[in-house]
């Protein structure tokens, strides 16, 4: 069933509603477990990546899980909630646990935490992804997705080189904050249309 849904999304969303092009997706080859951190400006950002990446888990805002049917469907596709603006340790530990139970899992987390408004250049970096990567000893793959794409337009998904976070500095808040800012800078520097 998942393969059928993925195929339908690929045909309808990635090839009909938008014309999605994936650049340097081979950066994921041979990585095994890793975080995927894209910028976020469209409700389809995660779907674009879901259509090309196997064993993908996605952290999404808790509001999407309020209705039981929505929650059931999302859980079936390895999407789990995070309560934004709170210290949601349960979701953080769930994210880390994903990597303990597998050696081929990918976890998509938006470093900006929420969708960037159309009139904003970029969001504010959160330290959660860097903390999770350090704690789980997995690399982060930065990804830039065309901002605010219009229907039937071309969308580019640009994958960058994996970034490794020093686990020995996991308690250093300044290091985590600086690493998060550098990660967000790296993501936006992958924009070839600047």
C-alpha contacts under 8 A as a table, 3 or more apart, distances in Angstrom:
res1	aa1	res2	aa2	distance
1	X	4	X	5.13
1	X	5	X	6.32
2	X	5	X	5.12
2	X	6	X	6.05
2	X	77	X	7.44
3	X	6	X	5.05
3	X	7	X	6.07
4	X	7	X	5.05
4	X	8	X	6.17
5	X	8	X	5.04
5	X	9	X	6.11
6	X	9	X	5.12
6	X	10	X	6.04
6	X	50	X	7.53
6	X	51	X	5.63
7	X	10	X	5.01
7	X	11	X	6.18
7	X	51	X	7.43
8	X	11	X	5.18
8	X	12	X	5.88
8	X	13	X	7.89
9	X	12	X	5.27
9	X	13	X	5.20
9	X	14	X	6.71
9	X	47	X	7.47
9	X	51	X	6.80
10	X	13	X	5.73
10	X	14	X	4.86
10	X	15	X	6.40
10	X	48	X	7.83
10	X	51	X	5.64
11	X	14	X	5.92
11	X	15	X	5.13
11	X	16	X	6.41
12	X	15	X	5.84
12	X	16	X	4.94
12	X	17	X	6.22
13	X	16	X	5.61
13	X	17	X	4.88
13	X	18	X	5.95
13	X	48	X	7.85
14	X	17	X	6.46
14	X	18	X	5.19
14	X	19	X	5.69
14	X	20	X	5.22
14	X	48	X	6.48
14	X	51	X	7.97
15	X	18	X	5.55
15	X	19	X	4.93
15	X	20	X	6.46
16	X	19	X	6.60
16	X	152	X	6.81
17	X	151	X	5.59
17	X	152	X	4.97
17	X	153	X	7.81
18	X	150	X	7.85
18	X	151	X	5.86
18	X	152	X	4.54
18	X	153	X	5.37
18	X	154	X	6.00
18	X	155	X	6.62
19	X	152	X	6.60
19	X	153	X	6.05
19	X	154	X	4.60
19	X	155	X	5.89
20	X	48	X	7.54
20	X	154	X	5.88
20	X	155	X	4.64
20	X	156	X	5.89
20	X	157	X	7.31
21	X	154	X	7.42
21	X	155	X	6.14
21	X	156	X	4.93
21	X	157	X	6.17
22	X	25	X	6.21
22	X	156	X	6.04
22	X	157	X	4.84
22	X	158	X	6.28
22	X	159	X	7.86
23	X	156	X	7.14
23	X	157	X	5.97
23	X	158	X	4.84
23	X	159	X	6.22
24	X	27	X	5.84
24	X	158	X	6.36
24	X	159	X	5.31
24	X	160	X	7.15
25	X	28	X	6.03
25	X	29	X	7.86
25	X	158	X	7.43
25	X	159	X	5.62
26	X	29	X	5.14
27	X	141	X	7.91
27	X	159	X	6.67
27	X	160	X	6.82
27	X	161	X	6.27
27	X	162	X	7.34
28	X	31	X	5.61
28	X	32	X	7.92
28	X	141	X	7.63
29	X	32	X	7.75
31	X	34	X	6.74
31	X	104	X	7.84
32	X	103	X	5.44
32	X	104	X	4.21
32	X	105	X	6.52
32	X	106	X	7.73
33	X	99	X	6.36
33	X	102	X	7.44
33	X	103	X	5.31
33	X	104	X	4.79
33	X	105	X	4.70
33	X	106	X	5.58
33	X	138	X	6.18
33	X	139	X	7.69
34	X	105	X	6.70
34	X	106	X	5.10
34	X	107	X	6.48
34	X	133	X	7.68
34	X	138	X	5.15
34	X	139	X	5.13
34	X	140	X	5.77
34	X	141	X	7.07
35	X	106	X	5.69
35	X	107	X	4.75
35	X	108	X	5.91
35	X	109	X	7.13
35	X	129	X	7.61
35	X	133	X	6.82
35	X	138	X	7.02
35	X	139	X	6.30
35	X	140	X	4.61
35	X	141	X	6.05
36	X	106	X	6.72
36	X	107	X	5.83
36	X	108	X	4.66
36	X	109	X	6.39
36	X	140	X	5.86
36	X	141	X	4.89
36	X	142	X	6.16
36	X	143	X	6.96
37	X	108	X	5.90
37	X	109	X	5.34
37	X	110	X	5.51
37	X	111	X	6.18
37	X	129	X	7.77
37	X	140	X	6.82
37	X	141	X	6.14
37	X	142	X	5.01
37	X	143	X	5.81
37	X	187	X	7.92
38	X	108	X	7.74
38	X	109	X	7.32
38	X	110	X	5.79
38	X	111	X	7.17
38	X	142	X	5.96
38	X	143	X	4.35
38	X	144	X	5.47
38	X	145	X	6.63
38	X	187	X	6.76
39	X	110	X	6.28
39	X	111	X	7.05
39	X	112	X	6.83
39	X	143	X	6.92
39	X	144	X	5.82
39	X	145	X	6.33
39	X	184	X	7.91
39	X	187	X	6.80
39	X	188	X	7.53
40	X	45	X	6.51
40	X	110	X	6.49
40	X	112	X	7.09
40	X	114	X	6.85
40	X	115	X	5.03
40	X	116	X	6.08
40	X	145	X	7.49
40	X	147	X	7.58
41	X	45	X	7.32
41	X	115	X	4.89
41	X	116	X	4.97
41	X	117	X	6.82
41	X	118	X	7.39
41	X	147	X	5.64
41	X	148	X	5.54
42	X	45	X	5.49
42	X	115	X	6.80
42	X	147	X	7.29
42	X	148	X	5.86
42	X	149	X	7.36
43	X	46	X	7.35
43	X	115	X	7.90
44	X	47	X	5.08
44	X	48	X	6.16
45	X	48	X	5.33
45	X	49	X	6.74
45	X	145	X	7.01
46	X	49	X	5.28
46	X	50	X	5.96
46	X	58	X	7.72
46	X	108	X	7.64
47	X	50	X	4.80
47	X	51	X	6.10
48	X	51	X	5.55
48	X	52	X	7.29
49	X	52	X	5.55
49	X	53	X	6.07
50	X	53	X	5.37
50	X	54	X	7.33
50	X	56	X	6.61
53	X	56	X	6.19
53	X	106	X	7.92
54	X	105	X	7.98
54	X	106	X	7.63
55	X	104	X	6.79
55	X	105	X	5.18
55	X	106	X	5.97
56	X	78	X	7.08
56	X	105	X	6.22
56	X	106	X	4.77
56	X	107	X	5.77
56	X	108	X	7.11
57	X	77	X	7.53
57	X	78	X	4.83
57	X	79	X	5.70
57	X	80	X	7.78
57	X	105	X	7.36
57	X	106	X	6.07
57	X	107	X	4.70
57	X	108	X	6.17
58	X	78	X	6.37
58	X	79	X	4.62
58	X	80	X	6.39
58	X	107	X	5.68
58	X	108	X	4.78
58	X	109	X	6.46
59	X	79	X	5.87
59	X	80	X	5.26
59	X	81	X	5.84
59	X	82	X	6.44
59	X	107	X	7.48
59	X	108	X	6.32
59	X	109	X	5.57
59	X	110	X	7.95
60	X	64	X	7.44
60	X	79	X	6.65
60	X	80	X	6.09
60	X	81	X	5.05
60	X	82	X	5.95
60	X	109	X	7.80
61	X	64	X	6.07
61	X	65	X	7.94
61	X	81	X	5.44
61	X	82	X	5.20
61	X	83	X	6.19
61	X	84	X	6.57
62	X	65	X	5.49
62	X	66	X	7.24
62	X	80	X	7.99
62	X	81	X	4.52
62	X	82	X	5.21
62	X	83	X	5.26
62	X	84	X	7.48
63	X	66	X	5.62
64	X	67	X	7.45
64	X	70	X	6.95
64	X	71	X	7.19
64	X	81	X	7.82
65	X	68	X	6.82
65	X	70	X	5.85
65	X	71	X	4.46
65	X	74	X	7.77
65	X	81	X	7.05
66	X	70	X	7.41
66	X	71	X	6.96
67	X	70	X	5.34
67	X	71	X	6.22
68	X	71	X	5.05
68	X	72	X	6.13
69	X	72	X	5.11
69	X	73	X	6.29
70	X	73	X	5.26
70	X	74	X	6.08
71	X	74	X	5.14
71	X	75	X	5.95
72	X	75	X	5.23
72	X	76	X	6.23
73	X	76	X	5.14
73	X	77	X	6.67
74	X	77	X	5.24
74	X	78	X	6.55
74	X	79	X	5.08
74	X	80	X	7.17
75	X	78	X	5.06
75	X	79	X	5.13
75	X	80	X	6.23
76	X	79	X	7.38
80	X	91	X	7.73
81	X	91	X	6.83
82	X	88	X	6.56
82	X	91	X	5.70
83	X	86	X	5.91
83	X	87	X	7.84
83	X	88	X	5.96
84	X	88	X	7.72
84	X	113	X	7.41
88	X	91	X	5.72
88	X	92	X	6.57
89	X	92	X	4.92
89	X	93	X	6.06
90	X	93	X	5.33
90	X	94	X	6.14
91	X	94	X	4.89
91	X	95	X	6.16
92	X	95	X	5.15
92	X	96	X	6.44
92	X	128	X	7.66
92	X	132	X	6.96
93	X	96	X	5.03
93	X	97	X	6.05
94	X	97	X	5.02
94	X	98	X	6.42
95	X	98	X	5.36
95	X	99	X	7.41
95	X	107	X	7.62
95	X	132	X	7.20
96	X	99	X	5.74
96	X	100	X	6.90
96	X	132	X	6.14
96	X	135	X	7.14
96	X	136	X	5.62
97	X	100	X	4.99
97	X	101	X	6.51
98	X	101	X	5.61
98	X	102	X	6.70
98	X	105	X	7.14
99	X	102	X	5.30
99	X	103	X	6.57
99	X	105	X	6.37
99	X	136	X	6.68
100	X	103	X	7.66
100	X	136	X	7.70
102	X	105	X	6.00
109	X	113	X	7.81
109	X	129	X	6.60
110	X	113	X	5.20
110	X	114	X	7.02
110	X	129	X	7.92
111	X	125	X	5.50
111	X	126	X	5.46
111	X	127	X	7.48
111	X	128	X	7.47
111	X	129	X	6.32
111	X	180	X	7.82
111	X	184	X	7.14
112	X	115	X	7.43
112	X	116	X	7.72
112	X	123	X	5.24
112	X	124	X	5.35
112	X	125	X	4.85
112	X	126	X	5.96
113	X	124	X	7.97
113	X	125	X	7.49
113	X	126	X	6.59
114	X	123	X	7.85
115	X	123	X	7.94
116	X	120	X	6.40
116	X	121	X	7.85
116	X	122	X	6.17
116	X	123	X	5.65
117	X	120	X	5.37
118	X	121	X	7.92
118	X	148	X	6.70
120	X	123	X	7.35
125	X	180	X	6.07
125	X	181	X	6.04
125	X	184	X	6.36
126	X	129	X	7.23
126	X	177	X	7.87
126	X	180	X	6.63
127	X	130	X	5.47
127	X	131	X	6.15
127	X	176	X	6.17
127	X	177	X	5.95
127	X	180	X	5.59
128	X	131	X	5.12
128	X	132	X	6.12
129	X	132	X	5.14
129	X	133	X	6.10
129	X	180	X	7.88
130	X	133	X	5.12
130	X	134	X	6.15
130	X	140	X	7.90
130	X	165	X	6.93
130	X	176	X	6.45
130	X	179	X	7.06
130	X	180	X	6.18
131	X	134	X	5.20
131	X	135	X	6.05
131	X	170	X	6.61
131	X	176	X	6.85
132	X	135	X	5.10
132	X	136	X	5.93
133	X	136	X	5.26
133	X	137	X	5.65
133	X	138	X	5.07
133	X	139	X	6.22
133	X	140	X	6.68
133	X	164	X	7.91
133	X	165	X	6.66
134	X	137	X	4.99
134	X	138	X	6.72
134	X	164	X	7.91
134	X	165	X	5.31
134	X	166	X	6.14
134	X	167	X	4.60
134	X	170	X	6.38
135	X	167	X	6.23
135	X	170	X	7.17
137	X	165	X	7.65
137	X	167	X	6.70
138	X	164	X	7.10
138	X	165	X	7.97
139	X	162	X	5.75
139	X	163	X	5.38
139	X	164	X	4.77
139	X	165	X	6.99
140	X	162	X	5.36
140	X	163	X	5.03
140	X	164	X	6.48
141	X	159	X	6.94
141	X	160	X	6.09
141	X	161	X	6.21
141	X	162	X	4.51
141	X	163	X	6.29
142	X	159	X	6.13
142	X	160	X	5.25
142	X	161	X	7.08
142	X	162	X	6.96
142	X	163	X	7.75
142	X	183	X	7.06
142	X	186	X	6.90
142	X	187	X	5.28
143	X	157	X	6.80
143	X	158	X	5.50
143	X	159	X	4.59
143	X	160	X	6.01
143	X	187	X	5.61
143	X	190	X	7.21
144	X	156	X	7.86
144	X	157	X	5.79
144	X	158	X	5.08
144	X	159	X	6.67
144	X	187	X	5.38
144	X	188	X	6.22
144	X	190	X	5.68
144	X	191	X	6.10
145	X	155	X	7.12
145	X	156	X	5.90
145	X	157	X	4.69
145	X	158	X	6.51
145	X	191	X	7.84
146	X	149	X	6.22
146	X	155	X	5.44
146	X	156	X	5.49
146	X	157	X	6.75
146	X	191	X	7.57
149	X	153	X	6.61
149	X	154	X	7.56
149	X	155	X	6.55
150	X	153	X	5.51
158	X	190	X	6.30
158	X	191	X	7.36
159	X	190	X	7.58
160	X	187	X	7.68
160	X	190	X	6.91
165	X	179	X	7.78
166	X	169	X	5.68
166	X	170	X	7.10
167	X	170	X	5.26
168	X	171	X	7.81
169	X	172	X	5.23
169	X	175	X	6.87
169	X	176	X	7.82
170	X	173	X	7.48
170	X	175	X	7.88
170	X	176	X	6.97
172	X	175	X	5.33
172	X	176	X	6.38
173	X	176	X	5.04
173	X	177	X	6.02
174	X	177	X	5.09
174	X	178	X	6.04
175	X	178	X	5.17
175	X	179	X	5.94
176	X	179	X	5.11
176	X	180	X	6.08
177	X	180	X	5.11
177	X	181	X	6.31
178	X	181	X	5.12
178	X	182	X	6.17
179	X	182	X	5.06
179	X	183	X	6.06
180	X	183	X	4.99
180	X	184	X	6.28
181	X	184	X	5.19
181	X	185	X	6.19
182	X	185	X	5.00
182	X	186	X	6.07
183	X	186	X	5.01
183	X	187	X	6.23
184	X	187	X	5.06
184	X	188	X	6.41
185	X	188	X	5.36
185	X	189	X	6.07
186	X	189	X	5.00
186	X	190	X	6.50
187	X	190	X	5.45
187	X	191	X	7.59
188	X	191	X	5.56
189	X	192	X	7.62
191	X	194	X	6.06
